[in-house]
Amino acid sequence: MKIKKIIISMFFIIINNLSYSNLNIENLLQNTKIYSALVADSYQILYPKEIFESKETISNTEEKAIKKENNFSDEIKSFKIEDNKSQSYQKNPRVKVKGIYVTAKTLALEKRLDELLKLSKENGINAFVIDVKGDFGEITFPVSKEVEKYSKYANKKVDIKNIKAIMKKLKDNNIYTIARIVSFKDPTYAKENPDKIITYKSNGKPFLNKDGLTWVSPYDENLWEYNVFIAKEAAKVGFNEIQFDYVRFPASNGGKLDAILDYKNPNKKTKVETIQAYLAYAKKELEGYDVYLGADVYGQIAAVEDDMGLGQNWEAISAEVDYISPMIYPSHYSKGVYGLSIPDAKPYETVYYATKDSIDRNSNMKKHAIIRPWIQAFTAKWIKGHIKYGPKEVKEQIKAMNDLGIDEYILWNPANRYEKYF
């Protein structure tokens, strides 16, 4: 396994000495004997009994790296990471984010918003990730009528009626604002554009993922335009950063379902190529808006040699955005990963190894995104042997990242109840 990792790292270093900005990594890799010899061929998609709202769980049966529990001090002393010297905007300077996820419904409640601002001030939280285009395709504040070019219904019922007042309040409290835009899981758009959804080849029926929702094909460039239009609207009202979530294809049992699914892909583009092109398009379109660009990815993507059938290749995504946010919740790693019998019960160890995987992948590249992980602020009751999460477990996750030089993070709690985690 160690030899395999060395070969992979050397290979990525070589290809990144080519002009990476114009490189489509999957096309290159899939045409090499090295890649086909190294790539894992089977990843099983596993879900917990309870899906934690919009954050799905995915695990691979061919688990990476049997790393045993041990004393981390030697590794920490020898490990160094260089800062990314990316562009910073004069009127929107970069911030070392210590953030929390906040729904639009929570933000619209004045009392609850005041409570979260107080909690943030007392605990060093300086950023909110806010739903702007949510998990059901809903747009959460009024945008221009141009939206009807893409969807006639997404902006009909908004949670935040006065976005300017709320943005002013956030800015007055020194909160860095990140607009979360769900990209390709969009039931509202899917209902209005049934010809754009992923279907079964045999009968044309919609493909439903584990959450029971239809997915729009990421090959639909009209949806690219729509998502970027929303991103521009967010930038106009003062958001500091755009974060694309669900920037991937739906889970398809590691790609095993691809043979029976119609992705509406007339140009025969690969999944990785398409996700990278979408982010490159967004980056180009947002030039001049002085906002940063981020993308959420599965934490396991950093630990495997392929895209797990999702279209998420670490290097391809890290090359296009300012911030890459792996979801490294310990509860989302299956039994035995990193040599841990129950990763959820070992928050420090799990986050340490997952973070190190992310750093290792960035080290393949000359220019890459800053790593800003999502970490766990919830108790995963569906897992046998789980532990209750509270301030201690959150601190352990943060320490694991800090020990490797990562000093940014976002806490995920779908109910936005963060009081018991500080």
Salt bridges, closest charged atoms under 4 A:
GLU56 OE1 - ARG248 NH2 2.21
GLU69 OE1 - LYS346 NZ 3.39
ASP114 OD1 - LYS169 NZ 2.55
GLU115 OE1 - ARG112 NH1 2.81
GLU122 OE2 - LYS118 NZ 2.70
ASP131 OD1 - ARG180 NH1 2.67
ASP135 OD1 - ARG180 NH1 3.07
ASP135 OD2 - LYS185 NZ 3.53
ASP159 OD1 - LYS105 NZ 3.02
ASP172 OD2 - LYS168 NZ 2.88
ASP186 OD2 - LYS133 NZ 2.82
ASP211 OD2 - LYS185 NZ 3.46
GLU233 OE2 - LYS236 NZ 3.37
GLU241 OE2 - ARG372 NH1 2.80
ASP245 OD2 - LYS55 NZ 2.95
ASP245 OD2 - ARG180 NH2 2.88
ASP258 OD1 - LYS271 NZ 2.98
ASP262 OD2 - LYS264 NZ 3.62
GLU273 OE2 - LYS269 NZ 3.78
GLU285 OE1 - LYS232 NZ 2.93
ASP296 OD2 - LYS55 NZ 3.63
GLU315 OE1 - ARG361 NH2 2.82
GLU320 OE1 - LYS283 NZ 2.99
ASP322 OD1 - ARG94 NH2 3.43
ASP357 OD1 - LYS64 NZ 2.82
ASP357 OD1 - LYS67 NZ 3.59
ASP360 OD2 - LYS5 NZ 3.83
ASP360 OD2 - LYS356 NZ 3.71
GLU396 OE2 - LYS392 NZ 2.67
ASP403 OD2 - LYS399 NZ 2.84
ASP407 OD2 - LYS96 NZ 3.51
GLU408 OE1 - ARG372 NE 2.97
GLU419 OE2 - ARG112 NH1 2.72
